[in-house]
């Protein structure tokens, strides 16, 4: 499947983005581990998060769809899951695979997990190491560091204080999830703060969690069923915000976007680039939300780096690279080696694909230097099966001279199935056409 993209003259209007992917995964997993029936609204009905719902069903939780994004999850408690009768396929979802390992580390049975070709290349050793120290057995490819993996948990994981090698919400969350049934408190210490969705939603389900600047401690205990309202995903919103900034005649308002401070690095960077973004705060039901309005802006270059910023925007670097491509000056991205092991090697992919549009990019081991201000030219592009690259390239093509084609875009369904419809509605005409 491919996108055929023509330049957009204008983008105007209001929209909502899909539910937050990170929060959706966690709501499904904790709902399955809680005692009683949880209600989740705003759940992201995209491929990645639907994989997690399928996984908890395979483990014995009862999941009922009550309407669009509205699910009832009947959990059996921390010891209420059961050995699945088949392999659990996590598809393209690293979050599903890594957080499921944390859940399964506290379950005394074997589970075999796999994923698509991209997931089978991605590292799992960072979560396998601490989970083994807690008593779980993980075996699989590359000495148990690549999918497919078989994991056998233990009924009572060992209490532990664990210092993560990098700031990673997935490592932290896997350890905390395993610690729910541990024989004592579990502490995770990070080199810098990572996104805190797990801490917030664990508290909503009744877990005892304490935090300081770099450490999180969970005291084991049961979870109680609750209601969860999933905010809009700021990672998805970022594509529309940048489109609203770089298209010549644009004003785009997005409602109910999650603005958790551990995720808003993209807003900080865009504002440093001179972006006109207005924020109107809305409800806070465990996760703060806001309406965001972006209007056409002449952007300027900035520097993106540092241990306190990169974890807050690591998923948004592809679309920030597009903003940098049209900004005046040289934007430098550093300290972002983690981009090498995402759905694709995003550092290489950004340099290769934006280069086809005429953007001078110097690839570096931990990032890149992007020389902006050049007119983009239409080109034939390829996402490499990476949903964030596919959408970033489509947004870049909206301001290129002439038509562009973005190949291999089925992956967009993993996070933002309504992406093309939303862009076309804002444009008032089909600027992005989907072709088989």
C-alpha positions in Angstrom: 0.0 0.0 0.0 1.2 3.5 -0.7 0.3 7.2 -0.2 0.2 9.5 -3.1 0.6 13.0 -1.7 0.1 16.3 -3.4 1.0 19.7 -1.9 -1.6 21.2 0.5 -2.6 24.8 0.0 -4.3 25.1 3.4 -5.2 23.2 6.5 -8.0 24.4 8.7 -10.3 23.0 11.3 -10.6 20.9 14.5 -9.9 17.2 15.1 -9.3 14.6 17.8 -6.4 12.2 17.6 -6.6 8.5 18.6 -6.2 7.4 22.2 -2.7 7.3 23.6 -0.9 4.1 22.7 1.1 3.9 25.9 -1.8 4.4 28.2 -4.0 2.0 26.2 -1.5 -0.9 26.5 -1.2 -0.3 30.3 -5.0 -0.1 30.8 -5.5 -3.5 29.2 -2.7 -5.2 31.1 -3.7 -3.8 34.5 -7.3 -4.4 33.9 -6.5 -8.1 33.4 -4.5 -8.2 36.6 -7.0 -6.3 38.7 -9.8 -7.8 40.9 -13.1 -7.0 39.3 -14.4 -5.3 36.2 -12.6 -2.3 34.7 -14.1 0.1 32.1 -11.7 1.7 29.6 -12.8 4.5 27.3 -10.9 6.1 24.5 -8.8 3.0 24.0 -6.7 3.1 20.8 -8.3 0.7 18.3 -5.2 0.4 16.2 -3.2 -2.8 15.5 -0.6 -2.5 18.3 -3.1 -2.0 21.1 -5.6 -4.6 19.8 -2.7 -7.1 20.0 -2.5 -6.4 23.7 -6.2 -7.0 24.2 -5.9 -10.2 22.3 -3.0 -11.2 24.5 -4.8 -10.6 27.8 -7.8 -12.6 26.4 -5.4 -15.5 25.6 -4.2 -15.3 29.2 -7.8 -15.7 30.5 -9.1 -12.2 31.0 -12.6 -11.5 29.7 -12.7 -8.5 27.3 -16.0 -7.1 25.9 -16.2 -4.2 23.4 -19.1 -1.9 24.4 -18.6 0.7 21.7 -15.8 2.5 19.8 -12.8 2.6 22.1 -14.9 1.4 25.0 -14.0 -1.9 26.6 -15.0 -3.9 29.7 -12.1 -6.0 31.1 -12.9 -8.5 33.8 -9.7 -9.3 35.6 -8.9 -12.3 37.8 -6.4 -10.7 40.1 -2.6 -11.0 40.2 -2.8 -14.8 40.2 -5.8 -15.1 38.0 -4.1 -15.5 34.6 -3.7 -18.9 32.9 -1.3 -20.5 30.5 -2.3 -19.6 26.9 -3.1 -22.3 24.5 -1.2 -20.8 21.6 1.7 -18.4 20.8 1.1 -14.8 21.7 1.8 -12.6 18.6 2.7 -9.0 19.5 2.9 -7.9 15.9 4.9 -4.7 15.6 4.5 -3.6 19.2 7.6 -3.3 21.3 5.5 -2.0 24.2 3.2 -5.0 24.1 6.1 -7.4 24.0 8.2 -5.8 26.8 5.3 -5.0 29.2 3.8 -8.5 28.7 7.2 -10.0 29.7 6.9 -8.0 32.9 3.3 -9.3 33.6 4.4 -12.9 32.7 7.4 -12.8 35.0 4.9 -13.0 37.8 2.9 -15.9 36.4 4.1 -19.5 37.1 3.5 -21.0 33.6 5.2 -21.0 30.2 4.2 -18.5 27.5 5.7 -18.3 24.0 5.8 -14.8 22.4 6.7 -13.7 18.9 6.2 -10.6 16.7 6.6 -9.5 13.1 9.9 -9.3 11.2 10.7 -5.9 12.6 10.0 -6.9 16.2 12.1 -10.0 15.9 15.1 -7.7 15.2 14.5 -5.5 18.2 16.4 -5.9 21.4 14.7 -7.6 24.4 17.8 -8.1 26.5 17.3 -4.9 28.5 14.1 -6.3 30.0 15.2 -9.9 30.1 18.1 -9.2 32.4 16.2 -7.7 35.3 13.3 -10.1 35.0 15.8 -13.1 35.2 17.2 -11.5 38.4 13.6 -11.5 39.8 13.3 -15.2 39.1 11.8 -15.5 35.7 13.2 -17.8 33.0 13.5 -16.4 29.5 14.8 -18.4 26.6 14.9 -17.7 22.9 16.9 -16.4 20.0 20.3 -14.7 20.5 20.7 -16.0 24.1 17.2 -15.0 25.0 17.4 -11.4 23.7 15.3 -11.6 20.6 11.8 -12.8 19.8 10.5 -15.5 19.7 10.9 -15.8 23.4 9.6 -18.4 25.9 9.0 -17.1 29.4 8.2 -18.9 32.5 7.4 -16.7 35.5 7.5 -17.4 39.2 4.6 -17.0 41.6 6.6 -14.8 43.9 9.2 -12.7 42.0 12.2 -11.5 44.1 12.3 -8.0 45.5 15.0 -5.9 43.8 16.5 -2.5 43.4 17.5 -2.2 39.7 19.4 0.6 38.0 18.5 0.8 34.3 21.3 1.3 31.8 19.2 3.9 29.9 16.1 6.0 30.7 13.4 3.7 29.4 9.7 3.6 30.4 9.5 0.0 29.0 12.3 -1.3 31.2 10.9 0.5 34.2 7.4 -0.7 33.5 8.3 -4.4 32.9 10.1 -4.5 36.3 7.2 -2.7 38.1 4.7 -5.1 36.6 6.7 -8.1 37.6 7.0 -6.6 41.1 3.2 -6.5 41.7 3.5 -10.0 43.2 7.0 -9.8 44.5 8.2 -10.8 48.0 9.1 -7.2 48.9 9.3 -3.7 47.4 10.8 -3.2 43.9 12.7 -0.1 43.1 13.8 1.1 39.6 16.5 3.8 39.4 17.0 5.6 36.0 19.8 7.8 34.7 17.1 10.4 33.8 13.3 10.5 34.2 11.3 8.6 31.6 7.6 8.8 30.8 5.5 8.1 33.9 2.4 6.5 32.5 2.9 3.3 34.5 3.2 5.1 37.8 0.1 7.1 37.2 -2.1 4.2 36.1 -0.8 1.8 38.7 -1.9 4.3 41.3 -5.3 4.5 39.7 -5.6 0.8 40.0 -4.7 1.1 43.7 -1.0 0.1 43.7 1.3 1.7 46.2 3.9 3.6 44.2 6.3 6.3 45.5 8.6 8.4 43.3 11.5 10.8 43.6 13.4 12.4 40.8 15.0 9.3 39.3 13.6 6.4 41.4 10.3 4.6 41.5 9.4 2.1 44.3 6.4 -0.2 44.1 5.2 -2.1 47.2 3.5 -5.3 46.2 -0.2 -5.7 46.6 -3.5 -6.4 44.8 -5.0 -4.1 42.2 -8.6 -3.1 42.2 -10.7 -2.5 39.1 -11.3 1.0 38.1 -12.3 3.3 35.2 -9.8 4.7 32.8 -10.2 7.5 30.2 -7.4 7.4 27.7 -6.3 10.8 26.5 -5.4 11.6 22.9 -1.9 10.5 21.9 0.5 13.4 21.7 2.7 11.3 19.4 -0.1 11.2 16.9 -1.0 14.8 17.5 2.6 15.9 16.6 2.1 15.0 12.9 -0.9 17.3 12.7 0.7 20.1 14.7 3.8 20.1 12.5 1.5 20.0 9.4 -0.3 23.0 10.8 2.9 24.9 11.3 4.6 24.3 7.9 1.7 24.5 5.5 1.4 28.1 4.2 -2.2 28.8 5.2 -3.1 26.7 8.3 -4.7 26.7 11.7 -5.4 23.4 13.3 -6.9 22.7 16.7 -6.7 19.3 18.4 -8.8 18.4 21.3 -8.2 16.2 24.4 -4.5 15.7 23.7 -2.5 14.1 26.5 0.0 16.6 27.8 1.7 14.5 30.5 5.0 16.5 31.2 7.1 13.4 30.6 5.8 13.3 27.0 5.7 17.0 26.0 9.3 17.4 24.8 7.9 17.8 21.3 6.0 21.0 22.4 9.1 22.4 24.1 11.2 21.9 20.9 8.6 23.4 18.6 8.2 26.4 20.8 12.0 26.8 20.8 11.7 26.8 17.0 9.3 29.8 17.3 6.1 27.8 16.7 2.8 29.4 17.3 1.0 26.8 19.5 -1.8 27.8 21.8 -2.7 25.6 24.7 -6.0 25.4 26.6 -5.9 23.1 29.6 -8.8 20.6 29.9 -9.6 17.7 32.3 -7.1 15.7 34.3 -8.3 12.1 34.9 -5.0 10.7 35.9 -3.4 12.1 32.7 -3.6 15.8 32.0 -5.2 16.9 28.7 -5.4 20.1 26.6 -6.6 21.5 23.4 -3.7 22.5 21.2 -3.9 25.0 18.3 -1.0 25.3 15.7 -0.9 28.0 13.1 1.5 28.6 10.1 4.9 29.8 11.4 8.3 30.6 10.0 10.4 28.1 12.0 14.0 28.5 13.1 16.6 25.9 13.9 17.3 24.6 17.4 19.3 22.0 19.2 17.6 18.8 20.4 19.5 16.8 23.0 20.2 16.0 26.6 19.2 13.2 29.0 16.3 15.2 30.3 14.8 16.0 26.9 15.4 13.1 24.5 13.3 10.5 26.5 10.4 13.0 26.5 10.3 13.1 22.6 12.1 10.1 21.3 9.1 8.9 19.3 8.6 12.4 17.8 12.1 12.8 16.3 10.9 11.8 12.7 8.3 14.6 12.6 10.6 17.1 14.3 13.1 16.3 11.5 10.4 17.4 9.1 10.0 20.7 11.0 13.7 21.1 11.0 13.8 20.6 7.2 11.7 23.7 6.6 13.2 25.8 9.4 15.9 28.4 8.8 19.4 27.2 10.0 20.9 23.9 11.1 19.0 21.8 13.6 21.2 19.3 15.6 19.8 16.1 17.1 22.1 14.4 19.6 22.0 11.8 22.4 19.4 9.9 20.5 21.2 6.5 19.8 17.9 4.8 20.9 16.5 5.8 17.4 18.7 3.1 15.9 16.6 0.3 17.5 13.1 1.5 16.9 10.7 0.0 14.3 13.5 1.0 11.9 16.9 2.6 12.3 15.3 6.0 12.3 18.5 8.0 12.1 19.4 6.3 8.9 15.9 6.4 7.6 15.5 10.1 8.2 18.7 10.9 6.4 17.9 8.7 3.5 14.3 9.6 2.9 14.4 13.3 3.7 17.5 13.5 1.5 15.4 12.3 -1.4 13.2 15.4 -0.9 16.3 17.6 -1.1 17.1 18.1 2.6 20.8 18.1 3.4 21.3 15.8 6.4 24.5 14.8 8.1 24.0 11.4 9.8 25.8 11.0 13.1 26.1 8.0 15.5 23.7 9.4 18.0 21.6 11.8 15.8 21.9 14.1 12.9 22.4 17.7 11.7 19.6 18.9 9.4 20.1 22.0 7.2 16.7 23.6 6.7 15.3 26.3 4.6 15.6 24.5 1.2 12.6 24.0 -1.0 11.5 20.4 -0.9 10.9 18.5 -4.1 8.5 15.6 -4.7 10.0 12.2 -4.6 9.3 8.5 -4.3 9.8 7.6 -0.6 9.7 4.5 1.5 8.7 4.2 5.2 10.6 0.9 5.7 7.5 -0.4 7.5 7.8 2.2 10.3 4.5 4.0 11.0 6.1 7.2 12.3 8.4 7.5 9.3 5.4 6.9 7.0 3.4 9.7 8.6 6.4 12.1 8.9 7.2 11.6 5.2 3.6 12.3 4.2 3.6 15.5 6.2 6.8 16.6 4.5 5.3 15.8 1.1 2.5 18.3 1.9 5.0 21.2 1.4 7.1 19.7 -1.4 7.0 20.9 -5.0 5.1 18.4 -7.0 3.6 15.0 -6.2 5.3 12.5 -3.9 4.7 8.8 -3.2 5.3 7.1 0.1 5.5 3.3 -0.2 4.9 0.7 2.5 2.3 2.5 4.6 0.2 -0.3 6.0 2.1 0.2 9.2 0.2 3.5 9.9 -2.6 1.2 11.1 -0.5 0.3 14.1 -1.1 3.7 15.7 -3.2 6.2 13.6 -5.7 4.4 11.3 -7.5 7.7 10.6 -4.4 9.6 9.6 -5.2 10.2 6.0 -8.9 11.0 6.6 -7.9 13.5 9.3 -5.4 15.3 7.0 -7.8 15.3 4.1 -10.6 16.7 6.2 -8.4 19.5 7.4 -7.3 20.2 3.8 -10.8 20.2 2.5 -9.9 17.9 -0.3 -8.0 14.6 -0.8 -4.3 15.7 -0.7 -3.3 12.1 0.4 -4.7 9.2 -1.7 -4.3 5.6 -0.5 -3.4 3.2 -3.3 -3.2 -0.6 -3.1 
